[in-house]
Amino acid sequence: MACFYIFLESDELMPKLKPVQYLLIFVPLAIIADFVLHLDPVLIFVMAALGVIPLAGLIGEGTEELAVHTGPKIGGLLNATLGNAAELIITIFAIREGLLDLVKASIIGSILGNLLLVMGLSLLLGGWKHGIQKFDRRNASVNATLLIMVLVALMVPSLFDAAMQQDLAAELGLSEGVAVVMILLYALSMVYSFTAKTTDDGITREPAVDHEPHHAKWSVRTSLIVLGIATLGIVFLSEILVGAVEHVTVELGLTEFFIGIIIIPLVGNIAEHLVAVQVAMKNQMELSLAVSIGSSVQIALFVAPVLVFISLLFGETLLLVFNTFELTALAATSMIAAFIALDGESNWLEGATLLAVYAILALAFFYLPAVV
């Protein structure tokens, strides 16, 4: 696994692995530990999580290379879409095992992670290296509006559910109806992103940023092969990871809620961590925000509602109903991220602020008892 892509094409040889890619050794180790040696489930969980990290990183690297070939707009969409592949696969296995609370917690956790941790690291490191970084204010305004819409879309079923607790058909009907509207809105946002022009005064132009162009190291074929094999590896590890969750909650004293809202998103969203931070340090804030904010919007408006219908295939009922703690964290995060994005520029202090909020929420979720 560690070198499956090195000799894909003779002109794309890689003399050495990146540091995070040495974790690829945990991919076969986790599979052997689970299916052959049947070791302690906590150890298996840790190895599987470590194995997912470099695979998700390869997905991020592959999408970054594709972005060079496709341009920033399509590249941002690819990064957001494929960057969520790891967590989507993990949540599907969790639905199959009936861990619906973990799935809902991971949805909120992914949004929090992208808006606070990933965006925070991007602004902090990018701003520390380049000072004030600028990006297109109009695109930022659209993203901020979508973030508020995300908050409304996820709050409505949760708030109205209190009046429907004795009527499962009504609960499911509301969640499915809202899910359809969210998917349609996401489709409309994609149409807008491909057709809208970046203008401030009627003249089409790119945002005024100063960065060195990135030249593709991989061809489109190589990028697609890497993406395919990395995704297949995540499928195997996701089954192992989800299968060990119950043992981890018992042996380590962690709640299923904490694993879902903090640990699973950290493991599954490492692609956004790597890509968004790397391009921010290259002074490409437009692409960085397209990844972090775009991924959050996609999780809320596409991944979450799709999971509602996927759950029906497994005989489960996943409702878009979240607890008070999740909604409070989501509301605070959406507001802060929207305010930061509206002025069209960022600095390292804003990044530090986002990271501070994430740390506070992580502490609160760690000490929170099991959520009923």
N, C-alpha and C positions, 0 to 999 in steps of 0.2 A: 504493500500500500504506500510505503514511503516514497517510492520512486516510480509509480505507475505512469507518470506523465513525463518523465525525464527524456525518454527516447521516442516520444510521439512523432517528432519531426527532426531531421538531422540538423536543421538550422535553429532549433529551439532548445539546445542542451542547457541544463542548469547545473553548474559545477558544484553547488552546495545547497542544502536546504535552509530555509529560514528557521529561526529559533523555534517558533510555534509549531512548525511542521515536524519537529522531532517527537511531538506528542502522538504522531501517527502510529507509533509502536503500540499504543494502547488500544488501537482498533482490533488487531488480532488477539491481543492479550485478553480483552474483555470478552470476545467471542469464545475463546478457549476456556476462560475461567467460568463462563456461564454454562455452555453446552457440553463441555468435556469434563472439567475438574469439579464443577459445582461448588465453588468456593463461597465464602461469606457474602451474602447479598449486599452489604454495605461496601465491601471492597469492589464488588462487581459494579455497583452504582457509580463509585468514584472513577473506576477505569473507563466505563462507558461514557461518563460525562467528559473526561479528559480526551477520549477519542473523538467525540463529537466536535470539540473545539477546533482542531486543525481541519477537519472535513468541512465544517462551516466556513472556516477561513479560506479554504480552497474554492468554495462556492463564491465567496466574496472576491477573491483574486480573479477567478474566471469571469465574473460579471464585470469587473473593472476593465479587463482586457477587451471584453465585448463592447464596453462603453466607448473605447477608443475607436472601434470600427463603426459604431452606430451614431455617435454624436452625444452631446450632453443630455438632451431631453429623453431620448430613448434609453440612453445609458442609465439615467436616474431611475427610470421605470424598471429596467432590468435589475438594477441593484436592489430596489425596494421589493420587487416580486421574488427574485430568487434568494434574496437575503432572508426571507421568511420561510424558506423551504424546510429548514431544519426543524423549526418549532411547529410548523404545520404538520409535519410527519409525526413528531412526538405527541401532539395533541390528538391526532387520529388514533394512535395506539392507546392513549389514555381514555378516549371515549370508548374504545372497544373493551377496555377493562372496567368501565363504569365509573371512572374517576372524574366525574363531571365538575366537582368543586375545584379540582386541580386545573382542569381545562379553563374554567372561567377566571380563576386567579392568574393563570399564565397569559390570558388575553390582556387583562389589565396590567400585569407585570411587564409585558412586552411594550405596551404603550409608554408606561413609566420609564422603562429602561432606555427606550429610544429617545424620548424627549428630555430626560434628565441625565442619564449616564452617558449615552453615546453623543448626544448634542452637547452636553456639558464638557466632555473630554475634547470634542472637536473645537469648541470655542476657546477652551482654556489653552490647549497646545497650539492651535492655529494662531490665536491672538498673542500668545507669549512669543511666538517666532516672528510674526509679521506685524504686530500692532493691531490697529483697527482694520478689520476686514469688511469689505462691502459686498453686498449681493443685491439682486433685483428686488426693489421694494414691492412692486406689483405682484410678483409671484409669492412673496412672503405674505402679503395681505390675503391672497387667495388661500394659502395654506393655513393662516391663522383663522380664517372663517371656517374652513373645513374642520379644524380642531375643535372649535366651539360646537359645530354641528355634530361631531363625534360625541361630545359630552352630552348633548341633548338626546341623540339617538340611543345612547346606552342608559341614560337616566330614565327615560319615559317608561319602558317596560318594567323597570325596577320599582318605580314609584307607584304605578298603577296596579302592580301585582298584589299589593296589600288588599285590594278590593276583589281579587279574583282567586284567592287561595283555595276556595272550595270548588272551583271550576277549572279543571285541568285543560279542557278543550278551549276555554277562553284564554288561558295563559299561553297555550301553544299557538293559538290563532294570532294573538297579539305579537308574540315573538317572531312568528313566520312572516306576518305582514310587515313588521318593522324591518326584518331581514331583507325582504324583497326591495323595499324602498331604499335601504342602505346600499344594496348591490347596484341598483339603478343610479343612485347618486354617485357611486364610485365610477361607474361606466361613464357618466357625464363628465366627471372630473378628468378622466383620461382623455376624452374627446377634447375638452378645453385645453389640456396641457399640450396636445399636439397641434391645435389650430390657433391658439392665442399667440400674439406677437408681443415681444418684450419692448414696450415703448413707454416713454414718459411724456413725449410731446408730439406723438404721431409719427416719429421716425423710428423705424425698426433698427435695433442695435443690441449688441451683447452687453452684459454688465461690465463696468469698468474694473477689471481685475488684472493684476500683473503677476503672471505665473509662467513657469516654463512648460511647454507642451509635453504631454506624456506620449511616448511612442510605444506602440504595441510590441510586447515581447512574444506573444502567442498569436497564431492565426485563429480565425473563427473556428476551424475544425478542432484544433487543439483545445481551445476554450470549452467547446461543447463536450468533448470527450472527458475533460477534467470534471466538468459539472455533472455529467452523467454518472461517473464512477463514484464521485464524492457523495452524490445523493443516494446511490445504492448503499454505500457504507452507512449512511445515517439511518436508513431504513432498518438495518440489522441492529444498530446500536440503540435506536429508539425503543424497539421491543424489549431489549435487555434493560434499558434505563427505567421504563415504566413498570416492568415486572418487579423491580427491586424497591419501588417507592414505599410500599407498605412496611417492609422490613426496616428501611431507613428511618421512617417516622417513629418506629418503636425503639430501635436501638440507639438512635442519636437524640431522641427527644424533640425532634423538629416536627412542626405541624405540617400537614399536607398543604395547608394554605400558604405557609412560608416557602415550601419547596416550589409551589406553583407560581407564586408572585415574584420570587427573587431568583431562585436557583435555576429553574427551567429556562426563563428568559435570558439569564446570563449565559447559559450554555448554548441555547439555540440561536441567540442573536449576535454571536461573536462576529459574524460576517459584517454586520452593520458597524460594530465596534472598529474593526480593522479598516474597512473601506472608508467610512465617513471620517475617521480621525486622520488616516493617511492623506486623503485628498484635501482636508482642511489644512494640514501642515504644508501642502503644496500650494496653498493660497487659492484653492478652488472651492470657495464656500458655497457657490451655487449648487455644485454637485453634492457637497457634503450635506447640505440641508435637504436636498432632494432625497437623499438616502434616509436620514434620520427622521425628518418630519413626514416624508412620503411613506416610509415604512409604517409609521404609527397610524397614519390615515388609512393605509391599506389594511392593516390588521383589524381596525375597527369597522371599516366600511365594506370589507370584502371577506377577509379570513373569518372573522367572528360570525357573520351571517351565514357563510357557507358551512361552517361547522354545525350550525343549527340543523341544516338539512342532512349533512353527513351523519349526524347522530341518529337520525331516523333509520338509516341503513343498518345500524347495529342494534336496533330495537331500543335505543335510549332516547330520552327527551332532554335536550339541552336548551334551556330557556335563557334568554338575554336578561336575566335577573341577577343583579349583583348586590352584595351586602353594603352596608353603610360605609364601612372602612374603605372598600374599593372605590366607591363613588366619590367619597371625600378626597381621596388621594388623586383620583382622575381629574376632579374639578380643579384642584389647586395646581396640578401639573399643566393642564391645558391652558389655564389662564396665564401662568408664568411664561410658558413657551410662546404663547401668542403675543404677549407684550414684548418679549425680547425680539421676535421676528419682525415686528411691524416697522421698525425704524430703518431697515435696510442696511444695518451695519452691526458688527459685533466686536466684543473685546474679551480679553481673558478673564476679567472679573465676572462678567455675565456667565461664563462657563463655570467658574468656581461656585457661583450662586446656585446653578442647577445641580452641581455635584453635591453641594451641602444639603439641598432639599432631598435628594435621593438618599443620602446617608441617614438623614433624620427619619424618612419613611421606612428604610430598611430596618433601623433599630426598633421602630414602633411595631413593625410586622414580626420581628424576631421575638419580642416579648409578649405579643398578642396570643392569648390562649386559643385553642382550637375554635374556629368559627363554625357555628351551627347553621 
